[in-house]
Amino acid sequence: MKIGLDIMGGDFAPKNCLDGAILALKELPAEVKIVLIGDKDHAQKYFAENKLDGSAFEYIHTTEVIEMAEHPTKAFSQKPQSSIAVGFKLLKEKQIDAFASAGNTGAMLVGSMFSVKAIPGVIRPCITTILPKINGGFGIMLDVGTNADCKPDVLYQFGILGSLYAKAVHKIENPKVGLLNIGEEAEKGNLVTQSAYNLMKETKDFNFIGNVEGRDLFGDKVDVVVCDGFVGNVVLKTAEAFYRLIMKRKRSDEYFDKFNYELYGGTPILGINSTVMIGHGISSALAFKNMVVLAKDVVDAQLNEKINTQFN
């Protein structure tokens, strides 16, 4: 297995990317190879200066970068030698099995849709976040930013994608899928959530438990929370802000420590024909390490094959 890592992406590239790659090497089995995509000379100089062994990596040299503020579609087409564009070329040609980056999120989504493409039948690919549970374990929420507006059939598909991901990668048996709403009753919510509820209520595609509310997110009631990307992103950013407030107040708590994004590294884009991982722009070395390890787990789980089978 080969995992491509964009070492030019992220606010602290390439240092955090390279440190994360070193950490990942120590955790991954020997048959997994990390391919560093970016400035090879800079990477090898960094390893030498810090007395780190970079000989275990493969390198694909390029110095062009899609910056965070650039327009994703224009930049992807106008910078074919950027680390992100090169990563997707390698992925499309099956020279790597997964591609991970903390660079321009929009460009990663553009690359996913126009390079490896969506799985036939999937209306809108999406991304997820982890929801730590107060009694141990965790659930997932999707979408958290890719699709700000969703029709009912898209939310229905999120239920399928989230359930498959929870089972295949996170080993949650028969995950409980809930639709995020402002009340538990079927008639609650806006027209979209009401229609989505009606589509889901008798489904055999996943274990639908009905509407769930914000207070249910971190308990045992639900394993997969479905919502549009607008709502999901607000929930995600609120949880991140709450965690930062706790850290600023110098409070330490075993449960709240699980809200540290570094522990999870990144998220796969669900519903595309390959494994693509998106990381936080401020990713630390630990976050990069965990993103690479998760990429390996997603490939091992044959998640995309399972999604393809479900939709076709």
LODORO-839205 format. One record per residue (C-alpha): x, y, z; residue in one letter. Coordinates in Angstrom, 3 decimals. Layout:
{{X, Y, Z}, 'A'},
...
end
This chain:
{{0.000, 0.000, 0.000}, 'M'},
{{1.199, 3.519, -0.841}, 'K'},
{{-0.174, 6.643, 0.864}, 'I'},
{{0.554, 9.995, -0.753}, 'G'},
{{1.093, 12.910, 1.647}, 'L'},
{{1.046, 16.515, 0.451}, 'D'},
{{3.965, 18.140, 2.303}, 'I'},
{{3.197, 21.610, 0.902}, 'M'},
{{-0.311, 21.872, 2.376}, 'G'},
{{-1.270, 23.383, 5.726}, 'G'},
{{-0.396, 26.501, 7.699}, 'D'},
{{2.849, 25.031, 9.033}, 'F'},
{{4.074, 23.138, 5.989}, 'A'},
{{6.382, 21.449, 5.398}, 'P'},
{{7.647, 21.072, 8.997}, 'K'},
{{4.500, 19.608, 10.584}, 'N'},
{{3.849, 17.405, 7.542}, 'C'},
{{7.354, 15.936, 7.703}, 'L'},
{{7.314, 15.460, 11.468}, 'D'},
{{3.931, 13.757, 11.136}, 'G'},
{{5.247, 11.477, 8.407}, 'A'},
{{8.100, 10.386, 10.692}, 'I'},
{{5.610, 9.625, 13.474}, 'L'},
{{3.388, 7.674, 11.079}, 'A'},
{{6.303, 5.514, 9.939}, 'L'},
{{6.723, 4.258, 13.487}, 'K'},
{{3.083, 3.155, 13.662}, 'E'},
{{2.440, 1.784, 10.188}, 'L'},
{{3.358, -1.772, 9.145}, 'P'},
{{6.446, -2.160, 6.984}, 'A'},
{{4.446, -2.901, 3.823}, 'E'},
{{2.842, 0.566, 3.895}, 'V'},
{{4.925, 3.153, 2.040}, 'K'},
{{4.500, 6.914, 2.498}, 'I'},
{{5.027, 8.964, -0.667}, 'V'},
{{5.956, 12.588, 0.088}, 'L'},
{{4.622, 14.960, -2.579}, 'I'},
{{6.311, 18.355, -2.638}, 'G'},
{{9.751, 19.934, -2.471}, 'D'},
{{12.092, 16.924, -2.200}, 'K'},
{{15.205, 19.062, -1.613}, 'D'},
{{13.577, 20.941, 1.256}, 'H'},
{{12.323, 17.719, 2.815}, 'A'},
{{15.679, 15.957, 2.670}, 'Q'},
{{17.454, 19.030, 4.033}, 'K'},
{{14.987, 19.187, 6.928}, 'Y'},
{{15.516, 15.521, 7.762}, 'F'},
{{19.301, 15.928, 7.653}, 'A'},
{{19.308, 19.062, 9.835}, 'E'},
{{17.136, 17.345, 12.448}, 'N'},
{{19.046, 14.060, 12.292}, 'K'},
{{15.985, 12.188, 11.026}, 'L'},
{{16.079, 9.294, 8.596}, 'D'},
{{14.146, 10.178, 5.475}, 'G'},
{{15.361, 7.208, 3.425}, 'S'},
{{12.200, 5.170, 4.102}, 'A'},
{{10.033, 7.592, 2.113}, 'F'},
{{9.389, 7.828, -1.590}, 'E'},
{{9.486, 11.328, -3.061}, 'Y'},
{{7.573, 13.021, -5.868}, 'I'},
{{9.235, 16.379, -6.434}, 'H'},
{{7.236, 19.551, -7.094}, 'T'},
{{7.485, 23.070, -5.705}, 'T'},
{{4.182, 24.582, -6.825}, 'E'},
{{1.541, 25.188, -4.151}, 'V'},
{{-2.182, 25.957, -4.218}, 'I'},
{{-2.429, 28.587, -1.505}, 'E'},
{{-5.275, 28.622, 1.008}, 'M'},
{{-6.831, 31.823, -0.366}, 'A'},
{{-6.792, 30.797, -4.038}, 'E'},
{{-9.965, 29.947, -5.939}, 'H'},
{{-10.074, 26.137, -5.848}, 'P'},
{{-11.295, 25.411, -9.381}, 'T'},
{{-9.063, 27.984, -11.092}, 'K'},
{{-6.002, 27.041, -9.067}, 'A'},
{{-6.445, 23.305, -9.684}, 'F'},
{{-6.580, 23.809, -13.450}, 'S'},
{{-3.955, 26.576, -13.628}, 'Q'},
{{-1.408, 24.824, -11.386}, 'K'},
{{-1.087, 21.274, -12.766}, 'P'},
{{2.300, 20.903, -11.041}, 'Q'},
{{0.989, 21.855, -7.607}, 'S'},
{{1.330, 19.254, -4.870}, 'S'},
{{-2.458, 18.771, -4.751}, 'I'},
{{-2.855, 18.381, -8.527}, 'A'},
{{0.116, 15.988, -8.685}, 'V'},
{{-1.317, 13.976, -5.781}, 'G'},
{{-4.606, 13.505, -7.612}, 'F'},
{{-2.792, 12.548, -10.821}, 'K'},
{{-0.952, 9.809, -8.918}, 'L'},
{{-4.217, 8.691, -7.317}, 'L'},
{{-6.081, 8.577, -10.632}, 'K'},
{{-3.258, 6.546, -12.201}, 'E'},
{{-3.304, 4.204, -9.165}, 'K'},
{{0.319, 4.910, -8.337}, 'Q'},
{{-0.856, 5.590, -4.782}, 'I'},
{{-3.776, 4.060, -2.866}, 'D'},
{{-4.693, 7.146, -0.820}, 'A'},
{{-3.938, 10.862, -0.857}, 'F'},
{{-3.867, 13.076, 2.235}, 'A'},
{{-3.505, 16.846, 2.533}, 'S'},
{{-4.126, 19.703, 4.944}, 'A'},
{{-3.997, 22.176, 2.072}, 'G'},
{{-6.743, 24.093, 0.272}, 'N'},
{{-9.929, 22.151, 1.136}, 'T'},
{{-11.791, 23.462, -1.897}, 'G'},
{{-9.032, 22.255, -4.210}, 'A'},
{{-9.127, 18.829, -2.553}, 'M'},
{{-12.864, 18.647, -3.227}, 'L'},
{{-12.430, 19.836, -6.816}, 'V'},
{{-9.728, 17.223, -7.356}, 'G'},
{{-11.953, 14.533, -5.912}, 'S'},
{{-14.914, 15.404, -8.135}, 'M'},
{{-13.049, 16.039, -11.396}, 'F'},
{{-10.176, 13.589, -11.076}, 'S'},
{{-11.189, 10.380, -9.292}, 'V'},
{{-14.896, 11.376, -9.502}, 'K'},
{{-17.928, 10.444, -7.425}, 'A'},
{{-19.103, 6.843, -7.188}, 'I'},
{{-22.014, 6.373, -9.641}, 'P'},
{{-25.286, 6.901, -7.796}, 'G'},
{{-23.825, 9.178, -5.101}, 'V'},
{{-25.419, 12.606, -5.492}, 'I'},
{{-23.106, 14.566, -3.193}, 'R'},
{{-19.889, 13.284, -1.597}, 'P'},
{{-19.411, 14.567, 1.962}, 'C'},
{{-17.056, 14.757, 4.929}, 'I'},
{{-17.440, 13.762, 8.567}, 'T'},
{{-16.349, 14.602, 12.088}, 'T'},
{{-15.955, 12.540, 15.241}, 'I'},
{{-18.413, 12.972, 18.145}, 'L'},
{{-16.837, 11.778, 21.430}, 'P'},
{{-19.376, 10.040, 23.676}, 'K'},
{{-19.553, 10.806, 27.374}, 'I'},
{{-19.699, 7.093, 28.266}, 'N'},
{{-16.792, 6.133, 26.014}, 'G'},
{{-16.437, 5.482, 22.315}, 'G'},
{{-17.600, 7.941, 19.696}, 'F'},
{{-20.032, 8.557, 16.880}, 'G'},
{{-19.764, 10.487, 13.618}, 'I'},
{{-21.625, 13.413, 12.054}, 'M'},
{{-22.009, 14.202, 8.367}, 'L'},
{{-21.948, 16.463, 6.434}, 'D'},
{{-19.779, 19.077, 8.161}, 'V'},
{{-19.139, 21.606, 5.440}, 'G'},
{{-19.084, 20.226, 1.912}, 'T'},
{{-22.777, 20.721, 1.125}, 'N'},
{{-24.338, 23.767, 2.778}, 'A'},
{{-27.711, 23.091, 1.145}, 'D'},
{{-29.099, 19.567, 0.821}, 'C'},
{{-32.248, 18.064, -0.613}, 'K'},
{{-33.968, 15.221, 1.267}, 'P'},
{{-32.543, 12.512, -0.995}, 'D'},
{{-29.009, 13.785, -0.317}, 'V'},
{{-29.583, 13.567, 3.438}, 'L'},
{{-30.912, 10.045, 2.926}, 'Y'},
{{-27.705, 9.100, 1.140}, 'Q'},
{{-25.663, 10.587, 3.994}, 'F'},
{{-27.383, 8.034, 6.203}, 'G'},
{{-26.110, 5.246, 3.954}, 'I'},
{{-22.587, 6.675, 3.667}, 'L'},
{{-22.291, 7.338, 7.394}, 'G'},
{{-23.563, 3.893, 8.321}, 'S'},
{{-21.118, 2.157, 5.961}, 'L'},
{{-18.217, 4.271, 7.248}, 'Y'},
{{-19.098, 3.617, 10.898}, 'A'},
{{-19.296, -0.137, 10.289}, 'K'},
{{-16.323, -0.622, 7.980}, 'A'},
{{-13.747, 1.711, 9.520}, 'V'},
{{-14.837, 2.326, 13.111}, 'H'},
{{-16.230, -1.172, 13.705}, 'K'},
{{-19.586, 0.030, 15.075}, 'I'},
{{-22.037, -2.837, 14.650}, 'E'},
{{-25.442, -1.866, 13.261}, 'N'},
{{-24.868, 1.879, 13.861}, 'P'},
{{-27.878, 3.913, 14.971}, 'K'},
{{-28.547, 6.672, 12.449}, 'V'},
{{-30.366, 9.828, 13.520}, 'G'},
{{-31.515, 12.938, 11.645}, 'L'},
{{-30.461, 16.128, 13.436}, 'L'},
{{-33.543, 18.244, 14.093}, 'N'},
{{-35.104, 20.701, 16.539}, 'I'},
{{-37.320, 18.044, 18.082}, 'G'},
{{-37.879, 14.296, 18.142}, 'E'},
{{-41.375, 14.340, 16.636}, 'E'},
{{-41.757, 13.469, 12.953}, 'A'},
{{-43.473, 16.763, 12.146}, 'E'},
{{-40.667, 18.920, 13.621}, 'K'},
{{-38.128, 20.847, 11.588}, 'G'},
{{-38.149, 22.580, 8.222}, 'N'},
{{-39.543, 21.167, 4.979}, 'L'},
{{-36.240, 19.507, 4.101}, 'V'},
{{-35.863, 17.609, 7.380}, 'T'},
{{-39.554, 16.646, 7.386}, 'Q'},
{{-39.215, 15.218, 3.880}, 'S'},
{{-35.926, 13.501, 4.768}, 'A'},
{{-37.594, 11.915, 7.796}, 'Y'},
{{-40.351, 10.516, 5.591}, 'N'},
{{-37.749, 8.990, 3.264}, 'L'},
{{-35.810, 7.457, 6.149}, 'M'},
{{-38.555, 6.230, 8.435}, 'K'},
{{-39.094, 2.856, 6.748}, 'E'},
{{-35.666, 2.374, 5.168}, 'T'},
{{-33.847, -0.933, 5.155}, 'K'},
{{-30.585, 0.697, 3.993}, 'D'},
{{-29.562, 1.682, 7.531}, 'F'},
{{-30.742, 1.531, 11.141}, 'N'},
{{-32.768, 4.743, 11.352}, 'F'},
{{-33.819, 5.698, 14.904}, 'I'},
{{-35.635, 8.942, 14.046}, 'G'},
{{-34.923, 12.582, 14.800}, 'N'},
{{-32.229, 13.499, 17.315}, 'V'},
{{-31.567, 16.852, 18.974}, 'E'},
{{-28.388, 18.730, 19.805}, 'G'},
{{-28.441, 17.364, 23.348}, 'R'},
{{-28.174, 13.812, 21.967}, 'D'},
{{-24.937, 14.294, 20.033}, 'L'},
{{-22.499, 13.157, 22.722}, 'F'},
{{-24.520, 10.362, 24.318}, 'G'},
{{-25.252, 6.752, 23.463}, 'D'},
{{-28.570, 7.393, 21.721}, 'K'},
{{-27.077, 7.792, 18.237}, 'V'},
{{-23.942, 6.660, 16.358}, 'D'},
{{-24.337, 8.472, 13.031}, 'V'},
{{-25.810, 11.983, 12.964}, 'V'},
{{-27.077, 13.210, 9.592}, 'V'},
{{-27.402, 16.915, 8.762}, 'C'},
{{-26.597, 19.366, 5.986}, 'D'},
{{-23.107, 20.866, 5.795}, 'G'},
{{-24.224, 24.259, 7.076}, 'F'},
{{-25.595, 22.907, 10.347}, 'V'},
{{-22.810, 20.340, 10.679}, 'G'},
{{-20.083, 22.927, 10.275}, 'N'},
{{-21.659, 25.197, 12.888}, 'V'},
{{-21.815, 22.280, 15.342}, 'V'},
{{-18.202, 21.307, 14.578}, 'L'},
{{-16.824, 24.841, 14.986}, 'K'},
{{-18.818, 25.325, 18.211}, 'T'},
{{-17.321, 22.134, 19.660}, 'A'},
{{-13.819, 23.258, 18.624}, 'E'},
{{-14.363, 26.674, 20.250}, 'A'},
{{-15.615, 25.055, 23.448}, 'F'},
{{-12.515, 22.849, 23.577}, 'Y'},
{{-10.242, 25.888, 23.112}, 'R'},
{{-12.038, 27.700, 25.946}, 'L'},
{{-11.423, 24.754, 28.259}, 'I'},
{{-7.737, 24.730, 27.306}, 'M'},
{{-7.438, 28.484, 27.895}, 'K'},
{{-8.893, 28.027, 31.361}, 'R'},
{{-6.225, 25.369, 31.965}, 'K'},
{{-8.772, 22.690, 32.764}, 'R'},
{{-7.888, 19.048, 32.200}, 'S'},
{{-10.569, 16.429, 31.779}, 'D'},
{{-10.304, 12.960, 30.247}, 'E'},
{{-13.541, 13.353, 28.320}, 'Y'},
{{-13.046, 16.888, 27.006}, 'F'},
{{-9.509, 16.001, 25.931}, 'D'},
{{-11.157, 13.802, 23.289}, 'K'},
{{-12.354, 16.941, 21.500}, 'F'},
{{-8.769, 17.636, 20.414}, 'N'},
{{-8.864, 17.389, 16.592}, 'Y'},
{{-5.240, 16.183, 16.588}, 'E'},
{{-6.373, 12.784, 17.853}, 'L'},
{{-8.334, 12.136, 14.655}, 'Y'},
{{-6.171, 13.869, 12.073}, 'G'},
{{-8.622, 14.276, 9.250}, 'G'},
{{-11.664, 12.946, 7.449}, 'T'},
{{-12.128, 10.898, 4.299}, 'P'},
{{-14.309, 12.281, 1.541}, 'I'},
{{-17.135, 9.745, 1.411}, 'L'},
{{-18.685, 8.775, -1.907}, 'G'},
{{-15.730, 9.069, -4.320}, 'I'},
{{-13.807, 6.417, -6.226}, 'N'},
{{-10.681, 6.479, -4.100}, 'S'},
{{-9.392, 7.345, -0.632}, 'T'},
{{-8.870, 11.086, -0.136}, 'V'},
{{-8.171, 12.524, 3.311}, 'M'},
{{-8.684, 16.180, 4.262}, 'I'},
{{-6.881, 17.593, 7.291}, 'G'},
{{-7.235, 20.815, 9.292}, 'H'},
{{-5.120, 23.698, 7.976}, 'G'},
{{-3.507, 24.126, 11.397}, 'I'},
{{-2.659, 20.414, 11.642}, 'S'},
{{0.152, 19.523, 14.035}, 'S'},
{{2.600, 16.665, 13.533}, 'A'},
{{0.318, 14.440, 15.623}, 'L'},
{{-2.660, 15.332, 13.439}, 'A'},
{{-0.729, 14.503, 10.261}, 'F'},
{{0.335, 11.186, 11.756}, 'K'},
{{-3.226, 10.262, 12.658}, 'N'},
{{-4.525, 11.341, 9.239}, 'M'},
{{-2.034, 9.038, 7.490}, 'V'},
{{-2.887, 6.136, 9.820}, 'V'},
{{-6.615, 6.682, 9.228}, 'L'},
{{-5.985, 6.666, 5.471}, 'A'},
{{-4.425, 3.223, 5.849}, 'K'},
{{-7.451, 2.023, 7.868}, 'D'},
{{-9.891, 3.311, 5.232}, 'V'},
{{-8.012, 1.539, 2.436}, 'V'},
{{-7.810, -1.672, 4.485}, 'D'},
{{-11.556, -1.534, 5.154}, 'A'},
{{-12.253, -1.387, 1.389}, 'Q'},
{{-14.754, 1.347, 2.164}, 'L'},
{{-15.086, 2.644, -1.392}, 'N'},
{{-15.771, -0.852, -2.689}, 'E'},
{{-18.503, -1.296, -0.068}, 'K'},
{{-20.078, 2.051, -0.998}, 'I'},
{{-19.922, 1.148, -4.692}, 'N'},
{{-21.658, -2.167, -4.015}, 'T'},
{{-24.384, -0.438, -1.986}, 'Q'},
{{-25.135, 2.152, -4.654}, 'F'},
{{-24.856, -0.081, -7.674}, 'N'},
end
